[in-house]
Amino acid sequence: MLKLLFITPKIDERHDDLAFASLWAKAFADAGYEVTVIAGDVVSHSLPFPVLSVGHAQGGSWLRSFLRFQKLIVTLKYDRVFVHMNTRWLAAGAWYWWIRRIPTYLWFTHYTRTITFRIGEICLSRIFAATKESLPQFEGDPRKIVTGHGIDTAYWNVADVPDAEREPMTNLLVVHRISRSKRFEIVLKTLALLPSQYCVTHYGRPQDPSQDPEYAAEIEGLVSSLGLKDRVKFMGAIPMPELRNIYPRYRVFVNMVPKTIDKTVLEAMYCGLTPVINCAHADAIGYPDAPADDSPESVALFIKTMTQKSRAELRRIVEERHSLQSLIEKMSVYIRPGN
């Protein structure tokens, strides 16, 4: 059995943003890999294979964590390395994986080529991304493989909620961290153009202490200046498992992230919510409907005239294009032979 070292920032099955890392690690095991996990921090999990922490909790010693990481990568036995979303650990281990010629793979859906990324590139066999817009610096590089995204459909296979118990289509659900990249200001400006019965319920929190608090303050000011205090509910962060109870109670899910696939959109769709997303996002998912452009006027018009899609239709799109199991299969075409 092929031994896979799975490296990820955090293992915590109740985390509001990173809990899905456990689902990815388990999916590799289900696909026939012998998995060992190294995480920056380990809080709670139910995984049936080794999960090792380097003790990099917030505020912890980076040097101590780095040395612990070095000890693990040179003593553990593995055939392949899969780095999940984090170029810091990629850079930290690149020297060893390059010397040992261990095939190494990265899943990364961002747009920037950070210093740690540049260091880590030397050892990469392939770079997997959700959309062609991710990592434009690698356009034309044969190592970049566009795979689509993936969610664990078994995990999100929640019971349907009776129509009478669901929120009306005028209560718009938003689930994502409060970050400038999510473009939540478009949602608020859209809401200001909609009739007063429309409202927004938002779940999420600022996460990057260097940038998100400033954006959160801007959002708070925008809510006030647009007169939306009675129409926007900020619910804060909740553990990911609780979203399985929240998604099915709503009908419409709004996400204005550009040029990517946000996993929360796939989760919401699988739970039966009709998405409001921009054209590039819809095209990447394979969803057939979107506002004409990203202006609040176009998004408001779309919301007022949209038709709710059936749960079966929404699930079919996710199952055919974006299940985690199919994503692992696509990546395994390269990982198993070490290409």
N, C-alpha and C positions, 0 to 999 in steps of 0.2 A: 504494500500500500504506500502511495506517495506521501511523504511527510511534508506538511505545509506549515511554515511559520507565519502566523497571521498577526500583524502588528497594527494597533489602533490606539487612538488617544486615551480612551476611557471605556471600561466595561462597568456598566451600571444599568440594570434592566428596568429601573424606575426613573432614569434620567429623562428630563423633558426634551432634550435635543439629541443625545447620543445613544439612547437605549437600543437603537436598531443595530448597533455594532455587534451585539450578541447574536442577533438573528442572522447576520452575514456569516459569522464564524460557524454557527450551527449548520447553515446551508452548505458550506464547504464540507463539513463532516458528513452530512447527509448525501453529498455527491460522491463520497468514497475516499476523501482525503483523511489522513491521520493528522489532526490539527493540534497545534500548540499555540496559545495566544500569549503575546506580550502586550501589555497595556501600560500607558503612562500612569494610570491610576485604576485600581479595582475596588469597587464598592460592594456590589451585590450581583450575583448571577446564579443560574441553575445549569450551567454548561457542564457536560459530562466528560470533559477533557481538560488538560492542564491550562490554567489561566494564571499568568505570572505578572506581578506588578513591579514596576521599577520605582514606585513610591513617589511619583511626581504629582502629588496633590497640589492644589493651588497654594502658593506661598512656600512650597517645599524647596529643598536644595537641588538646583539643577545639576551641579557637579556630582552629587551623590547618585542621582538618578541616572546620569550619563554613565558613570562607572558601573553601576548595576546592569545597565543595558549592555555595555560592552562584555561583561562577564557572561551574560545569558547568551548572546549571539555567538560567542566563540565556544561555548561548552554544550549547547543544545545540539541535537542531531536533527537535521532537516534537509530536504531536497530542493525546496522552492521557498521563496519569500514573497508574501503578499502584503504590501503596505497600504493601509486603509485610511485615506484622507489626510495624512499627516507627513509633510516633507521634513519635519525636524528629525524624526526617527529614521527616515530614509537617509538623510545626510549623515547621521550618527553611525549608521551601519554600512554605508556604501563602500568604504575602504575594504572591509572584510569580505563582503559579498563579491566585490570586483576581483580581489586577489584569489578567492576560492572558486571563482567562475560559477557561483550559485545563481541560477536564473531568478531574477527579481522583477516584481510587477507592482505597479502603483495604480490605485483608483483615485482619481482627482477630477473634480468637476469645476474648478475655479478658472480664472482668466489670467492670473499673474504668475510670473516665473520668479519666485523668490530666491534669495541667496541659498537657502537650504535646498531648494529644488535644483539649482544649478550644480551644487556640490553632489547631490544624490544622483543626478542624471548618468553619471559614469557607469553605474551598475545596472541600469534599467534595460530589461529586455523588451517590455511593452508598457505603455501608459494607457489605461482604460479611462474613457470619459463618456458621460451621458449623451452629449450632443457635440456636433461638429464645431459649435461656437466655443466650447471649452478649450482652454489652452491654445489660442490662435498662433502662439509662437511655434507650435509644433506642426503647423499645417504643412503637409508634404513630407513630414518625417514618418517613415513606415512604422515606427514604434507606436505612434498614436492610433488607437483603435476606438472607434465610436460604437458603443454597445447599446445605447438606450439606458434607462434606469431599471431598478428592480425593487419591488416590495414583497414581503413574505405574505402571500395571499391567504395562507392558512391562518396566520396570526390575525389578519384583518377580516377574516370571515365571520363577521359579527351578525347577530340576529337582526332581522329587519324590524323597524319600529312602526306600529300602526299609524296610518295617516293622521288620525285624530290627535296623536301624541307628538307629532313633529311640529317644529316651528314653521310659521308661514314663510313663503318665498321672500318676503320683505325683510326678514331677519337674516342678514348676511354673515356667514361665519368666516373668520380669518384665523389661521394657525401658522405662525412662524415667529422666529425671534425678532426683536425690535432692532433692526439693523438697516442702514441706508441701502444696502443691496436689495432689500425686499420691496422698496418703493411704496411703503404704506401711505405716503402722502397722496399718491394717486387715488387710493381707495377713499381717503377722507375728502378730497376735493370732488370725487364722484358722488359721495354721499350727500354733499352739500347741494348738488344739483337734482337729487332725487326727491320725490314727495316725502312729507314729514313722517309717513308711516314706516319708511325704511330706516333700519338701524344696523349697526355693526357690532358683533361680539368677537373680541380678539383674545386669543390665548397665546402667550409667549412673553418673553422678557428680554432686556438687553443682556448680552453675554460677553462681548469683547469690551473689557474695561477701558481700553484706550480710545474707543471710538463710539460705541453704542450709547453711553449716557448722554453725549451731546445730541445725538439724533433723537433720543427719547425726549429730551427737553424741547426740541424743535416740534416734535409730534404733539406734545402736550400743548404747546403754544398755538399750533395750527387748529387743534380741536377747539380751543377757546376762541380764536379769532374767527372761525367759521360758524360759531354758535352751535356746536355739535355735542356739547357736554351731556345732554339728555339722550343722545342717540348713539353714543359709543360707549361700550362697556369693555374695560380692560380687566380681564380675569386673571392675568398673571400666568406664571408657569405651572404646569401640572405634570405629574409623571406620565410617560407615554402610554402605559396600559390603560389609563383612565380615558384616553381619547377614544378607545373602542366603545365607550358609553356615550361620548359626546357627539362624535361624527353623525351617528344615525338619527339624532334628534333634529338635524337641520336638513335643508333642501338645497341650499346654494352656498358654494364655497368660492371665495374670491382670493386671488393671488396674482399680483402684478409683477412678479419677478421676471426679468427679461432673459431671453436667449438661453434658457436652461430647462431642466426638468426638476421641479421641486418635489421631493418625495411625498410631502404632505398632500399635494394635489392628487397623486396616485392613491394614497390612503383614503382620502375623502371620496374619490370616485368609486373606489371599491366598496365603500360603505354606503353608496347610493346618492352622493351629492353631485349636482350638476355644477361644473366648474365655470368660473369667469376668469379667463386667462388671456394673455396677449397672443397675437398671431404666431410669433416664433415659438412660444411655449406650446401652443396647440399643435403646431406642425410637428414639433419634436415628439410629442406624445402620440400623435395620430388621432387627435380629437378634431371633429369636423366643424367646429363653430367657435368664433371669437369676435371681439369688437373690431371695427374697421382699423382702428389705430389705438395708441395708448393715451390719447387725450381724455380727460375726465368727461368731456361732452360725449365722446364716442362710447366710453364704457357705461355711462349712465343710460344712454339710449339702448344699448345692448341689454342691460339689466331690465329695463322697463318692458322690453319686447321679447325677452328670451322665453323659451319653452323648456320645461323641466324634462330631462331625459330619464328613461326607465333605468332602474337598477341593473337589469340584465344587460342592457346595451353598454352601460358604463363599465361593468365588470368584464365584459367581453374584450373591450379595448385594452384593459390592464392585463388580463390573462394572456392575451395573444402577443402583446408587445413588451410588457414591463413586469413580469413576475420575477422574483428573485431567483427562482429555480432556473428559469431560462437565461437569466443574466450570468449565473455561474457556469452554465453550459457554454455560453458564448466565450467567456474568458478562458474556460478550460481547454478550448481548442488550441490555445497558445501555452497555457500553463503546464498541461500534462506532458507534452513533448519537450518543453523547455525552450520554446521558440520566442 
